Amino acid sequence: MNRLIIVGAGGHGKVIADNAVKNGYRDISFADDRATETCMGFPIIGTTDGLLQWNDGATDFVLGIGNNAVRKDIAQKYNVNWVSLIHPSAQIGLHVSVGKGTVVMAGAVINACARVGEHCIINTGVIVEHDNRLEDYVHLSPGAALGGTVRIGALTHVGIGAVVRNNITVCGGCTIGAGAVVVRDIHDSGTYIGVPARRMK
Ligand SMILES: CC(C)(COP(=O)(O)OP(=O)(O)OC[C@H]1O[C@@H](n2cnc3c(N)ncnc32)[C@H](O)[C@@H]1OP(=O)(O)O)[C@@H](O)C(=O)NCCC(=O)NCCS
């Protein structure tokens, strides 16, 4: 088993470390631009600008950063061996694809024929129904649920417990507030809240 470096030693990075242990990783380290010493007993070995020096062919990398734009910046800047992590308790349907760098957390369900892009976060207990299309750098927060044939554009963040009705398209660069219910297509980037979801003034 390769070594794993988790970039970001905050809360999201911690959940990824747990996911990684359950995937069999034993040699785990963090890189972080602020924290030093250790995180959950794993060493913090340096900062983000040192990533390339550890890209030795025997090291895997994953981004432990919740902010979509920051994840994109780092993923595009450093050409290292980004890997995806799927928690063993997640349910992945037939003909599902999950892009490199994407993390799928405990209890998430991704149903048949869904396609998930690169460096996405499919957080704890999320439901991604059949035939969904998620572009890169999407974050689905814990408990979010997407009905069948939903499309989510790049860099969109769906808040905790939010629901997107089946056959809906949400464009890129949106924030869907916690608990919102999206029942109409969203074509303009922005923040949407409430039931039904409306653009935040
Ligand atoms: C929608 C959101 C981005 C707005 O954040 P914000 O711009 O900082 O907004 P504020 O907290 O200042 O709230 C502004 C107003 O919107 C309301 N509001 C905020 N979030 C709301 C939500 N999700 N649903 C309904 N109303 C909301 C607030 O009550 C407040 O109303 P008021 O002016 O009448 O008091 C944020 O509240 C949210 O839901 N983020 C998602 C967080 C999440 O899911 N994190 C998971 C991480 S794993």
The ligand as an SDF file (V2000), in Angstrom:
LIG
                    3D

 48 50  0  0  0  0  0  0  0  0999 V2000
  -26.7790   30.0500    2.8120 C   0  0  0  0  0  0  0  0  0  0  0  0
  -25.5030   30.4220    3.5480 C   0  0  0  0  0  0  0  0  0  0  0  0
  -24.2990   30.2280    2.6100 C   0  0  0  0  0  0  0  0  0  0  0  0
  -25.6190   31.9050    3.9200 C   0  0  0  0  0  0  0  0  0  0  0  0
  -24.5230   32.2630    4.6820 O   0  0  0  0  0  0  0  0  0  0  0  0
  -24.3340   33.8120    5.0550 P   0  0  0  0  0  0  0  0  0  0  0  0
  -24.2340   34.5940    3.7920 O   0  0  0  0  0  0  0  0  0  0  0  0
  -23.1820   33.8930    6.0080 O   0  0  0  0  0  0  0  0  0  0  0  0
  -25.7100   34.2030    5.7140 O   0  0  0  0  0  0  0  0  0  0  0  0
  -26.0340   34.6090    7.2320 P   0  0  0  0  0  0  0  0  0  0  0  0
  -25.7300   33.5080    8.1890 O   0  0  0  0  0  0  0  0  0  0  0  0
  -25.4290   35.9610    7.4770 O   0  0  0  0  0  0  0  0  0  0  0  0
  -27.6210   34.7710    7.1820 O   0  0  0  0  0  0  0  0  0  0  0  0
  -28.2560   35.7910    6.4190 C   0  0  0  0  0  0  0  0  0  0  0  0
  -29.7560   35.5750    6.5060 C   0  0  0  0  0  0  0  0  0  0  0  0
  -30.1050   34.4020    5.7700 O   0  0  0  0  0  0  0  0  0  0  0  0
  -30.7350   33.4270    6.6290 C   0  0  0  0  0  0  0  0  0  0  0  0
  -30.1920   32.1140    6.2580 N   0  0  0  0  0  0  0  0  0  0  0  0
  -28.8970   31.7390    6.2610 C   0  0  0  0  0  0  0  0  0  0  0  0
  -28.7700   30.4800    5.8290 N   0  0  0  0  0  0  0  0  0  0  0  0
  -30.0180   30.0390    5.5640 C   0  0  0  0  0  0  0  0  0  0  0  0
  -30.5050   28.8160    5.1060 C   0  0  0  0  0  0  0  0  0  0  0  0
  -29.6810   27.7860    4.8200 N   0  0  0  0  0  0  0  0  0  0  0  0
  -31.8400   28.6820    4.9150 N   0  0  0  0  0  0  0  0  0  0  0  0
  -32.6720   29.7300    5.2010 C   0  0  0  0  0  0  0  0  0  0  0  0
  -32.2470   30.9320    5.6450 N   0  0  0  0  0  0  0  0  0  0  0  0
  -30.9250   31.0840    5.8370 C   0  0  0  0  0  0  0  0  0  0  0  0
  -30.3370   33.8260    8.0490 C   0  0  0  0  0  0  0  0  0  0  0  0
  -31.2900   33.4040    8.9830 O   0  0  0  0  0  0  0  0  0  0  0  0
  -30.2820   35.3250    7.9140 C   0  0  0  0  0  0  0  0  0  0  0  0
  -31.5920   35.8360    7.9460 O   0  0  0  0  0  0  0  0  0  0  0  0
  -31.9400   37.2460    8.6650 P   0  0  0  0  0  0  0  0  0  0  0  0
  -31.1570   38.2760    7.8940 O   0  0  0  0  0  0  0  0  0  0  0  0
  -33.4120   37.3560    8.5000 O   0  0  0  0  0  0  0  0  0  0  0  0
  -31.4620   37.1010   10.0610 O   0  0  0  0  0  0  0  0  0  0  0  0
  -25.2770   29.5570    4.8080 C   0  0  0  0  0  0  0  0  0  0  0  0
  -26.1320   29.9080    5.8710 O   0  0  0  0  0  0  0  0  0  0  0  0
  -25.4660   28.0810    4.5380 C   0  0  0  0  0  0  0  0  0  0  0  0
  -26.5640   27.5100    4.6050 O   0  0  0  0  0  0  0  0  0  0  0  0
  -24.3140   27.4260    4.2270 N   0  0  0  0  0  0  0  0  0  0  0  0
  -24.2240   25.9990    4.0530 C   0  0  0  0  0  0  0  0  0  0  0  0
  -23.3700   25.4430    5.1900 C   0  0  0  0  0  0  0  0  0  0  0  0
  -23.1700   23.9610    5.1010 C   0  0  0  0  0  0  0  0  0  0  0  0
  -23.9850   23.2160    4.6250 O   0  0  0  0  0  0  0  0  0  0  0  0
  -22.0090   23.5320    5.5730 N   0  0  0  0  0  0  0  0  0  0  0  0
  -21.6850   22.1280    5.5360 C   0  0  0  0  0  0  0  0  0  0  0  0
  -20.1970   21.9620    5.5720 C   0  0  0  0  0  0  0  0  0  0  0  0
  -19.7520   20.2700    5.5440 S   0  0  0  0  0  0  0  0  0  0  0  0
  1  2  1  0
  2  3  1  0
  2  4  1  0
  2 36  1  0
  4  5  1  0
  5  6  1  0
  6  7  2  0
  6  8  1  0
  6  9  1  0
  9 10  1  0
 10 11  2  0
 10 12  1  0
 10 13  1  0
 13 14  1  0
 14 15  1  0
 15 16  1  0
 15 30  1  0
 16 17  1  0
 17 18  1  0
 17 28  1  0
 18 19  1  0
 18 27  1  0
 19 20  2  0
 20 21  1  0
 21 22  1  0
 21 27  2  0
 22 23  1  0
 22 24  2  0
 24 25  1  0
 25 26  2  0
 26 27  1  0
 28 29  1  0
 28 30  1  0
 30 31  1  0
 31 32  1  0
 32 33  2  0
 32 34  1  0
 32 35  1  0
 36 37  1  0
 36 38  1  0
 38 39  2  0
 38 40  1  0
 40 41  1  0
 41 42  1  0
 42 43  1  0
 43 44  2  0
 43 45  1  0
 45 46  1  0
 46 47  1  0
 47 48  1  0
M  END
$$$$
